[in-house]
C-alpha cells in the first residue's frame, strides 16, 4: 500500500486563498423602538414611528423614508434592513411627539430620555432605540418643626423617587435641618401652579428622623402624583 505524503504548506496556502477570496456577506441592521413610562412601567402602544435614511450630498442633506409603523401593546416595533456602508449615509429613528399631547420641541408636559428623535444607530447590528417618557406633575413641600425644643433639634431628611434610580429625572436627596425649621415651597416656574415645583409622575417618599432633647421620633411618608396632578408632601414633626 502506497501512502501519499500530505504537503501541509500547500494546504495552508489553499486555506488562506479560500479565506481571502471569500466575499464577506452583508450584515443586517435592526432598529427596535422601545417606548415606556418608567414611573409605572406602562408601555406606550400605538405610537407612530419612522426611520429615515440621511445622505450627505454636495447640494445638502437628502432624506428618504424607509420605514413607518406603530408600537404594539408592548410598546415595541422593529425594522430590519441592509444599511448603506459609507459614512455618507446614516439613519435616524423618529417618534411622533404629538402622540403624548404635546408639541414638537421642548414641552413641559412630559420628559423623554433620551431626547425624542435622537438615538445613535450603529450599522450592521441590532439597535434598541429606547425612550423613557414620563409625564410631569406638580409637588409642594411643607416641612415644619411643630414641637420645637430649641436650636439643638435635628431633622435628618431623606427624600427619593423609587422609579428613577439614576440619570435625568432622578430625585434623591439627603438633608439635615436644625432648630425650629419651617419651610414651604413658593413661587412659580414655567407655568407651574403657585407654590408648586415641577416634578415627575410617580411615587415620592420621605424617611425622616428627628432628634430632640426629649427623645427621637421617626417616620416614613409618601405620595403618588399622576399625570398633571398637584400634590403636597407635608412633614410636621
Backbone torsions as a table, in degrees:
resi	resn	phi	psi	omega
1	UNK	NA	131.5	-177.0
2	UNK	-97.8	124.9	177.5
3	UNK	-94.6	130.7	179.0
4	UNK	-89.5	136.5	178.2
5	UNK	-81.2	135.7	178.5
6	UNK	-92.2	125.0	177.3
7	UNK	-88.7	94.9	-175.5
8	UNK	-64.9	-28.6	178.4
9	UNK	-64.8	-40.4	179.4
10	UNK	-66.8	-42.4	179.1
11	UNK	-60.8	-43.1	-179.5
12	UNK	-62.2	-41.7	179.5
13	UNK	-65.8	-37.2	177.8
14	UNK	-63.7	-41.0	179.0
15	UNK	-62.8	-43.8	178.7
16	UNK	-62.2	-38.4	-179.2
17	UNK	-66.5	-43.6	179.8
18	UNK	-62.7	-43.8	-179.7
19	UNK	-64.6	-40.4	-177.7
20	UNK	-74.6	-29.9	-176.4
21	UNK	-90.2	-13.3	-180.0
22	UNK	-72.8	129.2	179.8
23	UNK	-80.2	124.8	179.9
24	UNK	-69.8	127.8	-177.8
25	UNK	-73.9	151.0	178.0
26	UNK	-69.7	147.2	176.6
27	UNK	-98.4	155.4	177.6
28	UNK	-86.7	148.0	171.4
29	UNK	-108.4	128.2	179.0
30	UNK	-121.5	132.4	173.2
31	UNK	-118.1	118.9	177.6
32	UNK	-115.4	116.4	174.1
33	UNK	-75.5	133.9	173.1
34	UNK	-131.5	114.0	-173.0
35	UNK	-125.1	119.6	-175.1
36	UNK	-148.2	164.8	177.2
37	UNK	-104.0	111.4	-176.0
38	UNK	-70.1	-16.1	-177.7
39	UNK	-72.5	-36.4	-178.1
40	UNK	-129.2	4.2	178.5
41	UNK	77.3	5.3	-177.4
42	UNK	-68.0	134.3	172.1
43	UNK	-89.3	138.6	179.0
44	UNK	-90.4	109.1	179.3
45	UNK	-94.1	145.2	175.9
46	UNK	81.6	15.3	178.8
47	UNK	-76.4	121.8	177.5
48	UNK	-68.3	131.6	179.4
49	UNK	-132.1	157.5	177.4
50	UNK	-142.6	156.4	171.6
51	UNK	-126.9	128.1	179.5
52	UNK	-114.1	142.5	170.6
53	UNK	-96.7	122.7	177.5
54	UNK	-100.9	142.3	179.3
55	UNK	-132.5	127.5	176.7
56	UNK	-81.4	116.3	-180.0
57	UNK	-116.8	165.4	177.3
58	UNK	-62.7	-30.5	-177.4
59	UNK	-90.4	-0.1	-178.4
60	UNK	138.0	-153.2	-177.8
61	UNK	-110.3	123.2	176.8
62	UNK	-90.8	155.2	-177.0
63	UNK	-138.6	128.9	-179.8
64	UNK	-129.6	126.6	176.5
65	UNK	-75.0	122.4	179.9
66	UNK	-112.3	-12.7	178.7
67	UNK	-160.6	142.9	168.1
68	UNK	-146.7	144.5	-177.5
69	UNK	-168.3	-167.1	178.7
70	UNK	-136.5	148.7	179.5
71	UNK	-68.2	149.6	179.5
72	UNK	-86.1	-168.7	-176.5
73	UNK	-65.6	-16.9	177.5
74	UNK	-95.1	7.9	-179.4
75	UNK	71.7	26.7	-175.8
76	UNK	-128.1	147.7	168.5
77	UNK	-158.4	139.8	-176.0
78	UNK	-133.4	161.1	178.7
79	UNK	-145.6	133.8	180.0
80	UNK	-117.5	135.7	-175.7
81	UNK	-155.5	171.0	175.1
82	UNK	-94.3	109.0	-179.3
83	UNK	-76.8	145.0	175.1
84	UNK	-75.7	134.2	-165.0
85	UNK	-74.7	-36.6	-170.1
86	UNK	-69.7	158.4	-178.4
87	UNK	-70.6	-7.7	175.8
88	UNK	-66.7	-20.9	-175.8
89	UNK	-114.2	137.5	171.8
90	UNK	-145.9	168.7	-169.2
91	UNK	-128.5	136.8	-172.9
92	UNK	-123.8	120.2	171.8
93	UNK	-85.3	139.3	-175.8
94	UNK	-132.4	135.9	176.4
95	UNK	-112.4	140.4	176.4
96	UNK	-78.6	104.5	-176.1
97	UNK	-66.0	-24.2	-177.5
98	UNK	-66.1	-15.5	175.2
99	UNK	-57.2	-34.0	-175.0
100	UNK	-88.8	8.6	175.5
101	UNK	83.7	9.7	-178.2
102	UNK	-109.5	-159.2	179.4
103	UNK	-125.7	165.2	178.7
104	UNK	-67.9	143.9	-176.8
105	UNK	97.0	-161.9	-178.9
106	UNK	-69.5	125.9	-179.7
107	UNK	-132.5	124.8	-174.4
108	UNK	-84.9	11.8	176.1
109	UNK	-91.7	-15.6	179.1
110	UNK	-154.4	164.2	177.0
111	UNK	-126.4	134.5	177.0
112	UNK	-114.7	134.4	174.8
113	UNK	-124.6	118.7	-6.9
114	UNK	-70.9	-176.6	177.7
115	UNK	-57.7	136.9	-178.1
116	UNK	-55.4	140.4	178.0
117	UNK	70.4	22.4	172.2
118	UNK	-135.6	101.5	176.7
119	UNK	-146.6	115.2	-178.6
120	UNK	-64.4	132.8	-177.8
121	UNK	-112.0	125.6	177.0
122	UNK	-98.3	132.7	-179.2
123	UNK	-73.6	155.6	172.9
124	UNK	63.3	30.5	177.0
125	UNK	-160.7	174.1	178.0
126	UNK	-80.2	135.2	177.9
127	UNK	-125.3	125.6	173.5
128	UNK	-96.9	109.6	176.7
129	UNK	-88.1	84.8	-175.0
130	UNK	-89.5	127.5	176.1
131	UNK	-125.4	122.8	174.1
132	UNK	-103.7	114.1	-174.1
133	UNK	-120.6	120.3	-176.7
134	UNK	-129.0	142.0	-178.8
135	UNK	-83.9	151.8	176.7
136	UNK	-79.9	154.0	170.9
137	UNK	-135.6	-172.4	-176.3
138	UNK	-136.0	129.6	-172.2
139	UNK	-124.6	134.3	172.0
140	UNK	-113.6	138.8	178.2
141	UNK	-115.9	132.5	174.1
142	UNK	-126.8	122.5	178.3
143	UNK	-131.4	120.8	-177.3
144	UNK	-146.9	134.4	175.6
145	UNK	-86.8	94.3	-175.5
146	UNK	-85.8	-7.3	179.1
147	UNK	-124.5	43.4	-172.4
148	UNK	-62.8	134.1	177.1
149	UNK	-114.2	4.2	177.2
150	UNK	136.0	-175.8	-174.8
151	UNK	-66.0	-17.6	-178.6
152	UNK	-86.0	-6.6	175.3
153	UNK	-57.8	133.6	-176.7
154	UNK	-131.4	122.6	175.4
155	UNK	-107.2	121.1	175.1
156	UNK	-100.5	118.8	-164.9
157	UNK	-124.7	122.1	176.7
158	UNK	-124.8	115.5	178.4
159	UNK	-118.4	139.5	-178.5
160	UNK	-155.7	162.6	175.2
161	UNK	-115.0	109.2	-174.3
162	UNK	-65.8	-21.4	-177.3
163	UNK	-76.6	-15.5	-176.2
164	UNK	-119.6	87.2	-175.4
165	UNK	-71.5	-9.5	179.8
166	UNK	176.0	169.7	177.6
167	UNK	78.6	-168.2	-178.6
168	UNK	-58.4	132.8	179.8
169	UNK	96.8	-7.4	179.8
170	UNK	-69.0	144.3	178.5
171	UNK	-133.2	105.8	-176.8
172	UNK	-155.9	106.2	-176.8
173	UNK	-137.0	143.2	175.7
174	UNK	-119.0	123.1	-176.4
175	UNK	-134.3	157.9	175.8
176	UNK	-127.9	127.1	178.9
177	UNK	-117.8	135.8	-175.8
178	UNK	-112.6	150.7	172.8
179	UNK	71.7	-150.5	-177.1
180	UNK	-86.0	69.4	-172.9
181	UNK	-71.5	139.9	179.9
182	UNK	-148.4	113.3	-175.4
183	UNK	-139.4	143.8	172.5
184	UNK	-149.0	135.2	178.7
185	UNK	-59.0	134.8	-180.0
186	UNK	-134.1	168.7	173.7
187	UNK	81.7	179.3	179.2
188	UNK	-133.1	160.5	178.9
189	UNK	-149.5	119.4	177.0
190	UNK	50.1	47.0	174.9
191	UNK	84.1	7.7	177.4
192	UNK	-68.0	151.5	177.6
193	UNK	-60.4	153.0	-177.5
194	UNK	-60.2	128.5	178.3
195	UNK	83.8	8.1	178.8
196	UNK	-120.6	158.8	172.2
197	UNK	-119.3	156.1	178.5
198	UNK	-71.1	134.4	177.4
199	UNK	-136.1	-178.0	176.1
200	UNK	-107.1	148.2	176.2
201	UNK	-59.5	147.6	-179.4
202	UNK	135.7	-171.1	179.3
203	UNK	-83.4	139.9	170.0
204	UNK	-123.9	127.5	-174.9
205	UNK	-126.4	147.2	178.8
206	UNK	-132.3	128.9	172.3
207	UNK	-117.5	128.8	-173.5
208	UNK	-139.7	158.3	176.6
209	UNK	-142.8	127.9	178.6
210	UNK	-112.9	127.8	179.6
211	UNK	-112.0	119.9	178.6
212	UNK	-126.0	166.5	174.7
213	UNK	-56.6	-30.7	-177.7
214	UNK	-82.9	-9.7	179.3
215	UNK	146.4	-170.1	-176.3
216	UNK	-119.4	132.0	173.3
217	UNK	-121.7	150.1	-176.7
218	UNK	-137.1	160.2	177.2
219	UNK	-169.6	163.7	175.1
220	UNK	-133.0	128.3	178.3
221	UNK	-126.1	153.7	179.2
222	UNK	-151.7	159.0	177.6
223	UNK	-149.5	140.3	175.4
224	UNK	-103.2	129.1	176.4
225	UNK	-113.4	124.8	177.9
226	UNK	-92.4	-179.9	-179.0
227	UNK	-54.2	119.1	176.6
228	UNK	71.1	5.7	-175.5
229	UNK	-82.1	149.4	171.6
230	UNK	-102.3	143.9	179.3
231	UNK	-154.5	159.1	-178.0
232	UNK	-122.4	127.3	171.7
233	UNK	-97.2	107.5	-174.2
234	UNK	-112.2	127.1	176.4
235	UNK	-126.4	105.6	176.5
236	UNK	-109.7	110.4	-171.2
237	UNK	-120.0	NA	NA
